[in-house]
Amino acid sequence: MTEATRFARPLGGDRVPSRGERARSALQLADLIYHATVRHLRRDHGNAVIGLMLNILQTVVFVMAFFFMFSLLGLRGTAIRGDFLLYIMSGVFLFMTHTKAMSAVVGAEGPASPMMKHAPMNPIVAISAAALSSLYIQVLSMVVVLWVYHAAFVPITIHDPVGAMGMVLLAWFSGVAIGMVFYALKPWIPDVVKVVAQVYSRANMIASGKMFVANAMPGYILAFFTWNPLFHTIDQARGYIFLNYNPHFSSVSYPLYLSIGLMFLGLMGEFYTRRTASLSWEAKR
């Protein structure tokens, strides 16, 4: 055997998996994530339809609460010219998608969970299942609410549906990325992470900017919102939804790059935590 051939072999003499084997492994992983997602959807409520209806009811309550608040305070004039209820729904939908995704990832089974004793299960599958189940239930709730409003009350028109849906996915992805950071820290400081995650969710009631538009905010107030990726996604979504609004003080790149960075940070933290996890940690949760 020549020296070039010797160094070309894989370390340890392991055989390189063929393309078919890699495809089969990917399909098996996708199937595992699918079943874990279904399990996660049924975890909170055994009946999937009732679980969906409860989430829709929560969304409607949020929308109506903000609708009456804007009406009573006389703030309807500060909204974008167009369907006022659609303006409120655009903020509520993205806020709930972001917050629910973060909460789902933080609450996913950790490396010391009893579920991890089952051979194919691992934390990445648990995280993927939690994130996808959150996206599924939120998108389905959003479609049902919009369809009922369009069919039963007022026909609505979305200027760029593809761009608006892209912002929904970006709000979900940013929630998953922030949740990943909390998830990696949770086994080390569970009580602190729980409090910080709750504070972040509550703060987004205001800091998400779903009650305002960036173009109408003074510069000294805008500085308190621009750190938040959800603020950018909501403002950009309204630019895609409404023909008469063109966002100037928000961007798509900031929440995207920030979310990618936080995702990598969370994955590195989760990998390190998984290597040092112990069964006694599960008692801290």
N, C-alpha and C positions, 0 to 999 in steps of 0.2 A: 504494500500500500504506500503510495507516495505521500509526501507531507501535505501537499495541496488537498488530496482526497481526504486525509485524516482530519484536517481542519474544516472541511466542508460538511462533515457529518454533524448531526445535532448533538448537543451536550448530553452526556450520559448514554449515548447510543439510542435515544428514544426515536421511534418512528414518527415522521411528520404525518398528521392526519390528512387524508385525501379530501378533495373538494366535496365529495358526496357525504363523507363523515361529518365534515363541518356543517354542511347544510342540514343533515339529520339532527345534529346537536342543537342547531339554532331552532329547528322546528320543535324539538322536545322542550327547549327553554320557553318558547312562545306558548306552547300548550300548558306548561306549568304556570306561567304568569297568568294565562287566561283563567285557569281553575282557581288560582289564588285570588284573582280579581273578583270572580263570582262569589267566593267565600267571604271576601271582605265586604261586598255589597250586602250580603245577607247577615253580616255580623250584628249590625245595629237593629235590623228588623227582619224577622223571618219571612215576611211577605214583601216581595220586591215592589209590588204595585203600591202598597200602603207606604213603604219607605219613600217612593217617588212622590206620592201625594203630600206627604209631610214636608218634603223639601220644597215642593212647589208652594205649599201654604206659607212656609217661612219666607220664600222669595216675595210672594204677594204681600205679606204683612210688611216687609221692609219697604217695598215700593209705595204702598198706600200711606205708611207712616211719613215718608219723606214728601209725598204728594201733599198731604194735609199740612205738614210743617211749612213747606214753601208757600202754600196758599194762605195760611194764617198769618205768616210773617210778611207777606207781600213781596216775596222774592222771585215771583215768577218772571218778572221783567228782566232779571239777571241771566236767565237761561238763554240757550241758543234759539234763534228763530226757527220754529218747526214744531213738531209734536212734543208737547211738554212732558207727557208721560213716558214717551220713548227716551227723552233726555234723562229722566230719572232712572229708567230701567237700564240704560247703558252703564250708568255708574254702579248700580246695585248688582247687576250681573257680574261685572268684572271684579267687584269687591268680594262677592261671595265665592267666585271661582278661585281667586287668589288665596283667600283666607281658609277656605275648606281644603284646598290642596296642601297648604302648609300644615294645617292641623292633622290631616290624614297621614302625611309623611312622619310628622313628629310622633304620632300615635301608633306607627307600624311596629310589628314585632321586632325586638332587638336581638343581638347576637346570643344572648343568654335565655331567650324565650324557649319554652318547651317545644314550640313548633319547629325550632331549628334542629331538634333531635331526629326529625324525619329526613332521610337521606337526601332527596333532591332539593329540599328547601334550604334557602340561604337568605341573608338579610336583603340582598339586592332584589330578589324575587318579591319579598315582603314589601319593600319600598315601591317597586314598580306596580304591584297590585293595588296598594293604597292610593298611589297617584292616579292610576288609570280609572279606578272605581270612582274617585272624586270627580275626575273630568267627565266621565260618562253620566253621572247623575246630574251634574250641573248643566251640561250641554242639553240633556234631555229636558230638564226643567225649564231652561231658557227657551227652547223650541216650543214647548207646550204653552208657556205663558204668552209668547209672541203670537203664536197661531190663534189662541183664544181671543187675544186683544184685537188682532187683525180681522178675524172672522165675525166676532160678535159686537165689536164696538166701532173702531175706526180703522180703515185700511191704512197700512203704513208702508212707507217706501224707504229702503236703505240704499244710500247712494252707492256704496261699494261693499257688497256683502262679503266678498273674499277678504278684503283688507280688515273689515270689522271682525271676522272670524279669526283672522291672524292675530289680532290684538287680544281676543279671548284666550287663544292658545299661549300667547306670550305672558298674559297675566297668570295663567295656570303654571307655566314653566318657571316663572319667577317665584311663585309660591312654593313649588317643589324644591327649587334651589335653596331658598331660605330655610325651608323645613329640613333639608339635608344637613345644613350646618347645625341646627338644633338637634337633629337626630344623632349626629356624631358626638355631640357634647352631653347628650342626655344620660348615658350610663355613668359619666363622671360626676356630674352635678345635676341630678334629676329635678330636685326642688327648684333650683335657680332657673333651669331651662323652662320648666312649667310656668313659672311666674313671668319670665321674659316673653315667652310665646303668647301668653294671655295679654300682656301689656301691649305687645306689638299688634295683636288683632284688634284690641280696643282702640288703640291710637289711630289705626287705619280708618276708623269711622270718620275721623276728621282729616287725617294726614293724606288719605287717598285722593282728596280733592274731588270726590264724586258730586259734591254739592256746588262746585264752582267750575269755571273754565279758566284756563291759564291766561288766555288773551285779555281777560277782564280784571286780572289781579294786579295790584301795585307791585313794583319790584321788590320792596322791602318785605312784603308778605310772601311773594313767590319763593323767596329764598328758603322759607321754612318747609316747602313742599317738594322742591326739585331733587332732594336726596332719595325720595321714595320711588322705586321703579313702578309701583302701581299707579302713582299719579301720572306718570308719562303714558302708560298704556291706556288709561281711561281717557286722557285728553286726546291721544292719537286716535283712539276708537271713535270718538265723537267727530273727528275730522273725516273718517271714512263713512260714518253713518249719515251725517248731515251735509247737504250740499253747500249750506251757507256758512260753514265753519272751517277755517284753515288754521290749524295749530302752529304757532310760531315759537313758543317757549317750552316745548317738549320734543322728545325725539324717540325713535324706535331703537336706535343703536345703544343708548345708555342702558335701558333695562335688559336688552339682549346680552350685551357684553358683561354687565354686572352679574346676570343670572348664570352665564357660562362660568365665570370666575368662581362664584359661590358654589356652583355644582361641583367643580373640580376640588375645591377646598373641602366640601362636605364628603365627597367620595374618598379623598385621602384620609380624612379624619375617621370615617367609618371603617376603612381598611385597617387602620392602626388600632382602633377600638376592638374590632373583631379579633385581632390577633392576641389581644390582652384580656379579652372578656372572660369572666368567670360566672358560674351559675349563681353565686351569691349576689351578683348585681341585680338579678331579677327581683329580689326581695325589696330593692330600693324603689322600684317603679310605682 
